[in-house]
């Protein structure tokens, strides 16, 4: 399909290049000022000027092993490109816990609050760079494979971006739903339980279209072209109708449809919740796409990735261009290579995993997220990384 080959990948690449160009070197002055004002010494919360530079070129900061950084980034890229979620959380586990950057940032909480904030925000943006590249590669790969519902992804993204901008402006200083993050964790358990129910025979009976499409895709060899067979990409997502009132498309002969207002509203509400709680929200798009939109998991990862990509570009721009947050490019550069490798593998290996097990993989990760936010909300700290 010619239109799939013209998925405007250059547009997304240009967006990323523009972000990089906008990161002026003058932003480093803010970091330099914070370092200069931090107490000097060898104790916790101080900077030893004689120590070797590490993260963000700060003397005495942790030096991350680039081999482990690359391998962890491969995992982050693979898991996000496989299920369409959990990239930001897994990137955070690496940066905050495995590489020790979280404890390092917290060490300046009392001695240098400004440096504490800058290092923390740098970690957040670093996570977003990894997720953004994975989302970009995943979106392109899945679209070319005919496994991305473009109108649905765009509608979700528009609602998400709108919610991310409007909700914080309206509610800032008035509502602190972060206090209820423990209850949100319990809700994640409910979501995970419902998705697991959908993998049972009774739950699958309610998703006839998704089950039929998944079965047809699996029987066709997961979208792999066999010798002498017609181009299987023709059986991928094919838009039949695209209007403001209704979008209809087929996937391996099974027809799906939705009203654009539903994903617009869903994206807005998910972004609103994410803004309130200070989370990425990517793992909330998958339940929406499977349970509300009724898609098979083979279509969910790519559609979710496109939605996350647009939100991440806006967020990175806000942090780096508007707020002047810097990242440590030597580390991020190595990790982006790992992200590229993992994100290229994800779409190609996921077709070998049955639809039901892709959903159960998501359930396992949702269990992890539920434990993290429930313990953080009710105990005051997370019992699983990142702590």
N, C-alpha and C positions, 0 to 999 in steps of 0.2 A: 504494500500500500504506500503510494508516493507521499501522501500527506503525513504518514507516520514518520517518514524519514526527515520531514521538515518540521520537526517539533520545536523549532526555534531554540536549539541548545545554545546558539551563540548569544541569544538575549540574556540567558541566565549567567553565562560566562562573563559578559560585559558588566552585569550588575556586580558580580564579585570583584572584578578588576577595579570598578569605580570605587567600591568600598575600600580596597587596599590603597588606592591612590589618595583617597581623602584622609588617610591616617597620616597627618602631618607630623614631622619630627618634633614640632613644638609641643606636642602632647607630652613628650617625655619630660619636659620641664616640670610639669606637675608632679610626676613621680620623683624626679630629682629633688624637688623642694621637700617632699614628704620624707625622703631618705635623709636629707640634710637636717631636718628638725627632729628626727628620731634619736633618742639617747644612744650614746656610743658606749660599747662595752662588750663583755662576753656572756653576760647573763641573758636569761630568757626575756624577749621583748626588746632587746637592744641589737644594734648593728655593730659588728666588729669590722672596722675599715680595713684591717689587715687580712681578712679572710678572702678566699677566692670567690669571685662572683658566681652566683647561681641563677635561679629563676628570676626573670626580669632584670638580670644583671645586678641584683642586689648582693652586696658582700655577705657571705655566710648563708645565703638562701639555699634551699635544697637543690642538688644537681640531679636531675632525672636521667636515668639510664635510657638512652635513646632506643636501644634494642627492645626493652620492655615496653617503651612508649609506642613503638611501631606495632608490636604484637597485640597490645591492648587495643590500639586503634583499629586493627583488622577485625577484632571481635566486635567492637562498637559498630563498625560499618556493616558487618555481616548481620548482626541481630536486628539493626534498624531496617536494613534493606530487605530482610526476610519477613518481619511482621509489621513493619511500618510504625514502630513505636520503640520507646525505651532507649533511644540513642543518647539523649541528654542525660538521663539518669546513669547509664553505664559510663558515659564520658566523665560524669561527676565522680563516680566511684573510683575511677582511675586517678584523676587529678587530685581529688580531695583526700582520699584514703590511702590508696596504694602508693602514690608518689609523695604523700605527706604534705601537700601544699595547703590543705585545710588547717592543720595544726599550726603550720608556720604563720598563716594569716591571723589566726586567733591569738597568737603570742603577742601581737601588737595591739590587742583590744584596749588595754589600759595605758600603755606607754606611748602609742602613736595611732590614735583612731583613724587618722587620714590614711596612713599607710595600710592599715587593716582593711579599710574600705577599697582602696585601689587594688590591692592584691586579690581580695575577694571578687571584685567585679571583673578583674582580669581572668580569673578562673571561670567565671560564668560565661564570658565572651568566648573563651577558649573552647568550652563545651559546645557553644552555639556554632562556632566555625566547623567543628567536626560534624555536627548534625547537619549543617547546611550543605556541606559537600556531599555527604552521604545521600541527603534528600535530592540534591541535584542529579547525581549519577543514577540513583534509583528511579527518579521520574523519567529520565531519558530512556533508560533500559526498559522499564516496564511499558512505556508508551510504544517503543519500537516493537515490543513483543505483543502488543495488542492487549495489555493487561492494566491499563490505566483509563479510568472514566474521566476524561478531561472536563466536561461540564460540571460534574459533581465535585471534583477537586477544586475548581475555580470558585464555585458557589460557597463551598466550605471555607475556602481561604478568604474570600471577601468578607464573610460574616466574622471570621476570626480576627482579621486585621481591624475591622470596625470595632469589635468588642475590646480589643487590646488598647485601642486609642481612647475610646469614649468612656469606658467603665472606670479606669483609674482617675480620669479628670473629674468625673461626677462624684465618685465616692471617696476620694482621697481625704483622709482625716476624719471621715464620718463613720465608716464601717471597718471593723477589723475582724474579718472572717478568718484570719490566720489563727485566731484563738480557737477556732473549731476544726483545726486540721486533723485532730484525732477522729472526729466524726466523719470527716472526709475519708480517712483511712478505712473506717468501717464500711463506707459506701463502696469503696474499691473492692472489698471482700464480696459484697453483694453482686457487683458487676462481674467479678471473676466467677462467682458461683452460677450466675445466670448464663454466662458464656459456656461454662462447663456443661450446664444443662442442655445447651443447644448442640452439644456433641453427642448426646445420648440419642437413642432411636426415637424416643418421643419428641425430643426437641427438634431433631432433624425433620420430622414429619411436618413441622410447622413451616419449614423453609424449603418448600418443594423446588422453587426456581433455583435457589442457590445450590441445592443438592444436585439437581439435574445438570446445571452448568459445570459444577465441579467434577461430576462423574464423566461428562463428555470431555472435559479438558484432560483428565487423568487417562481416559481410554485412548485419547489421541497422542499419548506419550508425553504429556506435559508441555505441549506446544513445540516439540522437536519435530523438525521436518524429516520424514523418512524418505529413503531412496525411491524415486518413482511416484511419490505422493505430491499432491498439489500444495501450494504455499499455505502452511497452516496459519500464518498471520492473518489470512483472510477470515479465519474463524474467530479472531479476537474481537475486541470491542469495536462495534460498528454503530455509529450514531444514526438513528433512523429519523428522529425528530428533535430539534433543539429550538425551544422558544421560551418565553418568560413564564408561560403557564405549565408546560410539560416537556420533559426530556425523556425520549425513549431510545434505548440501545439494545443490541443483542450481543451475547457472548456465547460462542459455540452453539448457535441456534436457539438459545433460550433468551426470551425478551424480558427486559427490566424497564421500569419507568419510575420517575419521581417528579414532584413539583419543586422547582428551584427554591421556592420560599422555605422549604423544610431544611435543606442543608445551610441556607443562609442564616436561619434562626438557630440551628444547631451549632454552627460555627461561632455565632455571637455568644451563645450561652456558655459554650466550652471555654472560649477565650475569657469571658467574664469570670468564671470560676477560677481559671488559671491565674488571672491577674489578682484576684482577691487573695489566693493562697500562695502566690509566688512560685508557681510550678510551671513546667513547660506545657502540659496539657496534651502532648502528642498521643499518650496512651489512652486518652478519652475519645479520640477520633475513631479508633479501631472498633470499639463497641458500637459506636454510632453507625459506622458503615456496615457492620455485620447484622446488628439487631434492628436498627431503624430503616436503613436503606436496603437491608436484606441481601447484601453481596456475598459471594463466596470469598474465602480468604485469598484466593489467587488474584483477586482484583483489589483487595483492600490495601496491601502494602504500597503499591504504586500510587494509588489515589491519596492515601494518607501522606505519603512522602511529598507529593506536590503541595498539599495543604501546609505541611510543616515548613517546606522550603520558603514559601512566601512570607510566613510569619517570622522565620529566622532572619531573613534578609532585612526586614523592617527593624527587628530587635537589634541586630548587629549595627545597623546604621545609627540607631538611637544611642547605643552605648559608645561607639568609637568616634563617630563624627560629632554628635551633639554633646555627649558628656566627656569626650576625650580620653576614654579608657584605652590602655595599650595592652597588647599581648606579647608573649615571648616567642617571636617568630622562629628561632632555631628549634624549639620544641614543637610548636604547631606545624612547622613545615614537615618534620619527620612524621608526625601523626597524620597529616593529610595524605601522605603516601600510603599509610596503613589503611586509612579510611577508603581511599580509592580502591585498594586491593579487596578489602572486605565487601565494599558496595558493589563491585563487579561480580563477586562470587554469589552474593545473596540471591539476586533474581534468577541466577542459573542453577542454584542448588535447591531453591524453594520448590521448583516444579517437580522435584523428586520426592517431596514430602507430601503425603496425603493432606487434603484440606482439613480433615478432622484433627490431625496432629499439629498442623500450623495453629489452629485455634487453641489446642491444649497447651502448646508452647507459650502462647500469649497468657493463658490462665495461670501458668506457673510463675511467669514474671509479674502478673497482677497480684499474686499472692505475696511476692516479695515487696511490691510497692505498698500493699495494704499493711503489712507488718511495719514497714518503715514509718508511714505517716501515723498509724495508730499509736505506736510507741512514742513517737515524737510529740504527738498531741497530748497524750495522757500521762506520759512519764517525764516529758521535758527533753528527751534525747532519743535518738534512733538506736535500736538494738542491732540494726544491720547497717552496713556501709552504704553511702557515706554517712558517718555518725554526726 
